[in-house]
């Protein structure tokens, strides 16, 4: 992909050191010959310089670049809270200016979420795995896995640099907290510190539904339609039953006053029950 940043000297040294000669190892190689031993320091420096130059062909490589959709969107949505924290103010002119600067820097940052990320030394075909990396010259931030995993905490440092934030005003840990913590917790913290802010829901929370949400919504609507149909049918039968009941109870009882144990009380309707056909 590209050469690492020149500031990564510690990483280079860790990779180069196993291949460099020590004074002891050089002495073991050249023996006790006085003429050679007197020049051992020069020989040691020369050899190690050659090794270092060869191994400085280290490159940062990645497999299957994949443009990150989550982190840029989240930074844009939380830029307001970042601005409030950085300015320690709720003055809209001040906060909006800071918000715009963050979004402007974000628009120039390329964030990738590749499948693999590693240092590569071609001379010895050596790879060293990386979880995250920020390439300054191309302004590209790369990370493997989840951006907020424990292994990717260094992303906070990279974002402070890439978004041109004042590192004296915000720590990498706080930056990641403002991106990851629930909005109501962030708002409560600001209010506890005398900054009256209002929760801002993300576009995703307002407009986007997952496939499961859509399925549940459709199912609920279908159930509501079924309930409406059942209610209509129930109303229909209830209306008809009410009509039949009204008709039944409003008609005179043909056996009114009949005592079935006393034939003297039988009326014509009662005697009809015992007629012989």
DRENPALO-506954 format. One record per residue (C-alpha): x, y, z negated; residue in one letter. Coordinates in steps of 0.5 Angstrom, whole numbers, plus 500, padded with zeros to 3 digits. Layout:
! DRENPALO-506954
c1:X c2:Y c3:Z r:a
...
//
This chain:
! DRENPALO-506954
c1:500 c2:500 c3:500 r:x
c1:505 c2:505 c3:498 r:x
c1:511 c2:507 c3:493 r:x
c1:509 c2:508 c3:486 r:x
c1:510 c2:515 c3:483 r:x
c1:517 c2:517 c3:481 r:x
c1:515 c2:518 c3:474 r:x
c1:514 c2:511 c3:473 r:x
c1:521 c2:510 c3:471 r:x
c1:520 c2:505 c3:465 r:x
c1:516 c2:500 c3:469 r:x
c1:522 c2:500 c3:474 r:x
c1:527 c2:499 c3:469 r:x
c1:523 c2:493 c3:466 r:x
c1:522 c2:490 c3:473 r:x
c1:530 c2:492 c3:475 r:x
c1:533 c2:490 c3:468 r:x
c1:533 c2:482 c3:469 r:x
c1:537 c2:483 c3:475 r:x
c1:542 c2:488 c3:473 r:x
c1:549 c2:486 c3:470 r:x
c1:551 c2:487 c3:463 r:x
c1:558 c2:489 c3:461 r:x
c1:558 c2:482 c3:457 r:x
c1:556 c2:478 c3:463 r:x
c1:561 c2:482 c3:468 r:x
c1:567 c2:480 c3:463 r:x
c1:565 c2:473 c3:464 r:x
c1:565 c2:473 c3:471 r:x
c1:571 c2:477 c3:472 r:x
c1:575 c2:474 c3:466 r:x
c1:581 c2:477 c3:463 r:x
c1:585 c2:480 c3:469 r:x
c1:587 c2:487 c3:466 r:x
c1:587 c2:490 c3:473 r:x
c1:580 c2:488 c3:474 r:x
c1:578 c2:489 c3:467 r:x
c1:580 c2:496 c3:467 r:x
c1:575 c2:498 c3:473 r:x
c1:570 c2:494 c3:470 r:x
c1:566 c2:500 c3:468 r:x
c1:566 c2:502 c3:475 r:x
c1:564 c2:495 c3:478 r:x
c1:559 c2:495 c3:473 r:x
c1:556 c2:501 c3:475 r:x
c1:557 c2:500 c3:483 r:x
c1:553 c2:493 c3:482 r:x
c1:548 c2:496 c3:478 r:x
c1:546 c2:502 c3:483 r:x
c1:546 c2:497 c3:489 r:x
c1:541 c2:492 c3:485 r:x
c1:537 c2:498 c3:483 r:x
c1:537 c2:501 c3:490 r:x
c1:535 c2:495 c3:493 r:x
c1:529 c2:494 c3:488 r:x
c1:527 c2:501 c3:488 r:x
c1:523 c2:498 c3:494 r:x
c1:517 c2:496 c3:490 r:x
c1:510 c2:498 c3:492 r:x
c1:503 c2:498 c3:489 r:x
c1:499 c2:493 c3:493 r:x
c1:492 c2:491 c3:493 r:x
c1:487 c2:486 c3:496 r:x
c1:480 c2:488 c3:498 r:x
c1:479 c2:495 c3:497 r:x
c1:472 c2:497 c3:495 r:x
c1:470 c2:504 c3:494 r:x
c1:467 c2:505 c3:487 r:x
c1:460 c2:507 c3:487 r:x
c1:459 c2:507 c3:479 r:x
c1:465 c2:512 c3:476 r:x
c1:464 c2:518 c3:481 r:x
c1:456 c2:518 c3:480 r:x
c1:457 c2:517 c3:473 r:x
c1:462 c2:523 c3:472 r:x
c1:458 c2:527 c3:476 r:x
c1:452 c2:526 c3:472 r:x
c1:456 c2:527 c3:466 r:x
c1:460 c2:533 c3:468 r:x
c1:455 c2:538 c3:464 r:x
c1:457 c2:534 c3:458 r:x
c1:464 c2:534 c3:459 r:x
c1:464 c2:542 c3:461 r:x
c1:460 c2:543 c3:454 r:x
c1:466 c2:539 c3:451 r:x
c1:471 c2:543 c3:454 r:x
c1:469 c2:550 c3:453 r:x
c1:466 c2:548 c3:446 r:x
c1:460 c2:553 c3:449 r:x
c1:453 c2:553 c3:451 r:x
c1:454 c2:559 c3:455 r:x
c1:451 c2:557 c3:462 r:x
c1:455 c2:561 c3:466 r:x
c1:461 c2:558 c3:463 r:x
c1:459 c2:551 c3:463 r:x
c1:456 c2:552 c3:470 r:x
c1:463 c2:554 c3:472 r:x
c1:467 c2:548 c3:469 r:x
c1:462 c2:543 c3:471 r:x
c1:463 c2:546 c3:478 r:x
c1:470 c2:545 c3:478 r:x
c1:470 c2:538 c3:475 r:x
c1:465 c2:536 c3:481 r:x
c1:470 c2:540 c3:486 r:x
c1:476 c2:536 c3:483 r:x
c1:472 c2:529 c3:483 r:x
c1:470 c2:530 c3:491 r:x
c1:477 c2:530 c3:492 r:x
c1:479 c2:524 c3:488 r:x
c1:478 c2:517 c3:492 r:x
c1:476 c2:511 c3:487 r:x
c1:477 c2:504 c3:489 r:x
c1:475 c2:498 c3:485 r:x
c1:480 c2:492 c3:489 r:x
c1:479 c2:485 c3:487 r:x
c1:487 c2:485 c3:486 r:x
c1:492 c2:490 c3:484 r:x
c1:500 c2:489 c3:483 r:x
c1:507 c2:491 c3:484 r:x
c1:510 c2:488 c3:490 r:x
c1:518 c2:487 c3:491 r:x
c1:519 c2:484 c3:498 r:x
c1:527 c2:483 c3:497 r:x
c1:525 c2:477 c3:492 r:x
c1:517 c2:476 c3:493 r:x
c1:515 c2:478 c3:486 r:x
c1:509 c2:481 c3:484 r:x
c1:507 c2:484 c3:477 r:x
c1:499 c2:484 c3:476 r:x
c1:496 c2:491 c3:475 r:x
c1:489 c2:493 c3:472 r:x
c1:489 c2:500 c3:474 r:x
c1:494 c2:505 c3:477 r:x
c1:493 c2:513 c3:479 r:x
c1:497 c2:515 c3:486 r:x
c1:498 c2:522 c3:485 r:x
c1:501 c2:523 c3:492 r:x
c1:494 c2:520 c3:495 r:x
c1:490 c2:522 c3:489 r:x
c1:487 c2:515 c3:489 r:x
c1:485 c2:512 c3:483 r:x
c1:485 c2:504 c3:483 r:x
c1:482 c2:499 c3:478 r:x
c1:480 c2:492 c3:477 r:x
c1:474 c2:489 c3:474 r:x
c1:470 c2:494 c3:470 r:x
c1:472 c2:501 c3:469 r:x
c1:470 c2:501 c3:461 r:x
c1:473 c2:494 c3:460 r:x
c1:479 c2:494 c3:454 r:x
c1:484 c2:493 c3:459 r:x
c1:482 c2:499 c3:463 r:x
c1:483 c2:505 c3:457 r:x
c1:488 c2:508 c3:461 r:x
c1:483 c2:510 c3:466 r:x
c1:482 c2:516 c3:461 r:x
c1:489 c2:519 c3:462 r:x
c1:488 c2:518 c3:470 r:x
c1:482 c2:522 c3:470 r:x
c1:484 c2:528 c3:466 r:x
c1:490 c2:528 c3:471 r:x
c1:486 c2:527 c3:477 r:x
c1:480 c2:532 c3:475 r:x
c1:485 c2:537 c3:473 r:x
c1:482 c2:537 c3:466 r:x
c1:486 c2:541 c3:460 r:x
c1:489 c2:535 c3:456 r:x
c1:490 c2:539 c3:450 r:x
c1:482 c2:540 c3:450 r:x
c1:480 c2:533 c3:451 r:x
c1:483 c2:526 c3:450 r:x
c1:483 c2:520 c3:454 r:x
c1:479 c2:517 c3:449 r:x
c1:474 c2:522 c3:448 r:x
c1:473 c2:523 c3:456 r:x
c1:471 c2:515 c3:456 r:x
c1:466 c2:516 c3:450 r:x
c1:463 c2:522 c3:454 r:x
c1:462 c2:517 c3:460 r:x
c1:460 c2:511 c3:457 r:x
c1:456 c2:513 c3:450 r:x
c1:448 c2:514 c3:451 r:x
c1:446 c2:521 c3:452 r:x
c1:442 c2:521 c3:446 r:x
c1:448 c2:520 c3:442 r:x
c1:452 c2:525 c3:446 r:x
c1:447 c2:530 c3:445 r:x
c1:446 c2:529 c3:437 r:x
c1:454 c2:530 c3:436 r:x
c1:453 c2:536 c3:440 r:x
c1:448 c2:539 c3:436 r:x
c1:451 c2:536 c3:429 r:x
c1:457 c2:541 c3:431 r:x
c1:452 c2:547 c3:433 r:x
c1:452 c2:546 c3:440 r:x
c1:444 c2:546 c3:442 r:x
c1:444 c2:542 c3:449 r:x
c1:438 c2:538 c3:452 r:x
c1:439 c2:531 c3:454 r:x
c1:439 c2:530 c3:462 r:x
c1:437 c2:524 c3:465 r:x
c1:441 c2:521 c3:471 r:x
c1:438 c2:521 c3:478 r:x
c1:438 c2:513 c3:477 r:x
c1:434 c2:513 c3:471 r:x
c1:429 c2:517 c3:474 r:x
c1:428 c2:514 c3:481 r:x
c1:432 c2:508 c3:482 r:x
c1:429 c2:501 c3:480 r:x
c1:432 c2:495 c3:480 r:x
c1:430 c2:489 c3:484 r:x
c1:427 c2:486 c3:477 r:x
c1:423 c2:492 c3:475 r:x
c1:420 c2:492 c3:482 r:x
c1:418 c2:485 c3:481 r:x
c1:415 c2:487 c3:475 r:x
c1:412 c2:493 c3:477 r:x
c1:408 c2:489 c3:483 r:x
c1:406 c2:484 c3:478 r:x
c1:403 c2:489 c3:473 r:x
c1:399 c2:492 c3:479 r:x
c1:397 c2:485 c3:481 r:x
c1:395 c2:483 c3:474 r:x
c1:391 c2:490 c3:474 r:x
c1:387 c2:489 c3:480 r:x
c1:385 c2:482 c3:478 r:x
c1:383 c2:485 c3:471 r:x
c1:379 c2:490 c3:475 r:x
c1:376 c2:484 c3:479 r:x
c1:374 c2:480 c3:473 r:x
c1:371 c2:486 c3:469 r:x
c1:367 c2:488 c3:476 r:x
c1:364 c2:481 c3:476 r:x
c1:363 c2:481 c3:468 r:x
c1:359 c2:487 c3:469 r:x
c1:355 c2:484 c3:475 r:x
c1:353 c2:478 c3:470 r:x
c1:352 c2:482 c3:464 r:x
c1:347 c2:487 c3:468 r:x
c1:344 c2:481 c3:471 r:x
c1:344 c2:477 c3:464 r:x
c1:341 c2:483 c3:461 r:x
c1:335 c2:484 c3:466 r:x
c1:334 c2:476 c3:465 r:x
c1:334 c2:477 c3:457 r:x
c1:329 c2:484 c3:458 r:x
c1:325 c2:480 c3:462 r:x
c1:325 c2:474 c3:457 r:x
c1:324 c2:478 c3:451 r:x
c1:318 c2:482 c3:454 r:x
c1:314 c2:477 c3:456 r:x
c1:309 c2:474 c3:451 r:x
c1:310 c2:467 c3:447 r:x
c1:305 c2:462 c3:450 r:x
c1:306 c2:458 c3:444 r:x
c1:305 c2:464 c3:439 r:x
c1:302 c2:462 c3:433 r:x
c1:302 c2:454 c3:434 r:x
c1:304 c2:450 c3:428 r:x
c1:306 c2:443 c3:432 r:x
c1:304 c2:440 c3:425 r:x
c1:297 c2:442 c3:425 r:x
c1:293 c2:441 c3:432 r:x
c1:288 c2:445 c3:430 r:x
c1:293 c2:451 c3:431 r:x
c1:294 c2:449 c3:438 r:x
c1:292 c2:453 c3:444 r:x
c1:291 c2:451 c3:451 r:x
c1:299 c2:452 c3:453 r:x
c1:300 c2:447 c3:447 r:x
c1:295 c2:442 c3:449 r:x
c1:298 c2:442 c3:456 r:x
c1:304 c2:439 c3:453 r:x
c1:300 c2:433 c3:451 r:x
c1:296 c2:432 c3:458 r:x
c1:295 c2:426 c3:461 r:x
c1:297 c2:426 c3:468 r:x
//
